[in-house]
Amino acid sequence: MRLVSVIGSSKAVEEEYRTAYKIGKELARRGIGIVCGGRTGVMEAVCKGAKEFGGLTIGIMPSYDGSEANPYVDIKIKTGMNWNRNPIVVATGDMVVAIGGNYGTLSEIAYALILGKYVVGWKTHSVKGVEVVKSAEDIIVKVEEFFKKY
């Protein structure tokens, strides 16, 4: 199965939440699974969008019990690693989509680039190597282009 790691703030603002939800929905429509940190904010929104359209969601959880998972996570990978799980989140996906975010997202972007992952970013950190887009529709175009090559 093709997988996209979606990263972003656990305290997403309304626009980030809406965008992540759209991305989840559109990825699910294309049969692409979601990998994320499994918690709130962008992670919850992308999972919710995916689940409402029959998609698969994987949460790389910070705890050993996974109790902090949002209700839309299908598979909980319980790491007990807190933020140290961030490289696992980005390594698991074929590519990475960054939506907004704070320092945790910044660390995930760095790990993704270290791992040679293709990273698309919307309203996120300005980092060399991140392809910046202006809309949810642009993100989907970039995902489709990536998987045509993959």
C-alpha positions as CSV (number, residue, x, y, z in Angstrom):
1,M,0.0,0.0,0.0
2,R,1.1,3.5,-0.7
3,L,1.5,5.6,2.4
4,V,1.8,9.4,3.0
5,S,3.1,10.7,6.3
6,V,1.1,13.8,7.3
7,I,2.7,16.0,9.9
8,G,1.6,19.2,11.6
9,S,0.6,20.8,14.9
10,S,-1.4,19.0,17.6
11,K,-3.0,22.4,18.2
12,A,-4.1,23.2,14.6
13,V,-5.9,26.4,13.8
14,E,-9.2,26.1,11.9
15,E,-7.6,26.5,8.5
16,E,-5.0,23.9,9.2
17,Y,-7.7,21.5,10.5
18,R,-9.8,22.0,7.4
19,T,-6.9,21.5,5.0
20,A,-5.7,18.3,6.8
21,Y,-9.2,16.9,6.7
22,K,-9.4,17.6,2.9
23,I,-6.0,15.9,2.4
24,G,-7.2,12.8,4.4
25,K,-10.3,12.6,2.3
26,E,-8.5,12.9,-1.0
27,L,-5.8,10.5,-0.1
28,A,-8.4,7.9,1.0
29,R,-10.2,8.4,-2.3
30,R,-7.0,7.5,-4.1
31,G,-6.4,4.4,-2.0
32,I,-3.4,6.0,-0.2
33,G,-2.9,5.2,3.5
34,I,-2.1,7.9,6.2
35,V,0.7,7.7,8.7
36,C,0.8,10.4,11.4
37,G,1.6,10.9,15.1
38,G,-1.9,9.8,15.9
39,R,-2.9,12.6,18.3
40,T,-5.0,15.8,17.9
41,G,-4.9,18.8,15.6
42,V,-3.6,18.1,12.1
43,M,-3.2,14.4,12.9
44,E,-6.8,14.0,14.0
45,A,-8.1,16.0,11.0
46,V,-6.3,14.0,8.4
47,C,-7.4,10.7,10.0
48,K,-11.0,11.9,10.3
49,G,-11.0,12.8,6.6
50,A,-9.5,9.5,5.6
51,K,-11.9,7.4,7.8
52,E,-15.0,9.2,6.4
53,F,-13.9,8.0,3.0
54,G,-12.8,4.4,3.9
55,G,-9.1,5.0,4.2
56,L,-6.5,3.4,6.4
57,T,-4.9,5.4,9.2
58,I,-1.8,4.5,11.2
59,G,-0.8,6.4,14.3
60,I,2.8,6.3,15.6
61,M,1.9,6.9,19.2
62,P,4.2,8.5,21.8
63,S,3.1,6.3,24.7
64,Y,3.2,2.5,25.4
65,D,-0.6,2.3,25.7
66,G,-1.8,4.5,22.9
67,S,-4.5,6.1,25.0
68,E,-3.9,9.5,23.5
69,A,-4.8,8.3,20.0
70,N,-7.5,10.2,18.2
71,P,-10.7,8.2,17.5
72,Y,-9.9,7.9,13.8
73,V,-6.7,5.9,14.1
74,D,-7.0,2.3,12.8
75,I,-3.6,1.0,13.7
76,K,-1.7,2.2,16.8
77,I,2.0,1.7,16.8
78,K,2.7,2.2,20.6
79,T,6.3,3.3,20.9
80,G,6.7,4.8,24.4
81,M,9.2,7.2,22.7
82,N,7.3,10.5,23.0
83,W,8.8,13.0,20.4
84,N,11.6,10.5,19.7
85,R,9.1,8.7,17.5
86,N,9.2,11.5,15.0
87,P,11.8,9.8,12.7
88,I,9.5,6.8,12.6
89,V,6.5,8.9,11.6
90,V,8.3,10.2,8.5
91,A,10.3,7.1,7.7
92,T,7.1,5.0,7.4
93,G,5.5,7.1,4.6
94,D,6.7,7.0,1.0
95,M,6.5,10.8,1.1
96,V,5.7,13.6,3.6
97,V,3.1,16.3,3.7
98,A,3.6,19.1,6.3
99,I,0.7,21.3,7.3
100,G,1.5,24.1,9.6
101,G,3.2,23.0,12.7
102,N,5.6,23.9,15.5
103,Y,9.0,22.5,16.6
104,G,7.9,18.9,16.5
105,T,6.9,19.4,12.9
106,L,10.2,21.1,12.2
107,S,12.1,18.1,13.6
108,E,10.0,15.8,11.4
109,I,10.8,17.9,8.4
110,A,14.5,17.6,9.2
111,Y,14.3,13.9,9.7
112,A,12.4,13.5,6.4
113,L,15.0,15.4,4.5
114,I,17.8,13.5,6.1
115,L,16.1,10.3,5.0
116,G,15.8,11.7,1.5
117,K,12.0,11.9,1.5
118,Y,10.0,14.1,-0.8
119,V,8.4,16.8,1.4
120,V,5.5,19.0,0.4
121,G,4.6,21.9,2.8
122,W,1.6,24.1,3.2
123,K,1.9,27.1,5.6
124,T,4.8,25.3,7.4
125,H,8.4,26.0,8.2
126,S,10.5,27.5,5.4
127,V,13.2,24.9,5.0
128,K,15.4,24.2,1.9
129,G,14.2,21.0,0.4
130,V,10.5,21.5,1.2
131,E,8.3,22.0,-1.8
132,V,5.9,24.8,-0.8
133,V,2.3,24.8,-2.1
134,K,-0.5,27.2,-1.7
135,S,-3.6,25.0,-1.3
136,A,-4.9,21.5,-0.5
137,E,-5.5,21.0,-4.2
138,D,-1.8,21.7,-4.8
139,I,-0.8,19.1,-2.2
140,I,-2.9,16.5,-4.0
141,V,-1.4,17.3,-7.3
142,K,2.1,16.9,-5.8
143,V,1.1,13.6,-4.2
144,E,-0.3,12.3,-7.6
145,E,2.9,13.4,-9.4
146,F,5.1,11.7,-6.8
147,F,3.2,8.3,-7.0
148,K,3.3,8.4,-10.9
149,K,7.1,8.3,-10.6
150,Y,7.1,5.8,-7.6
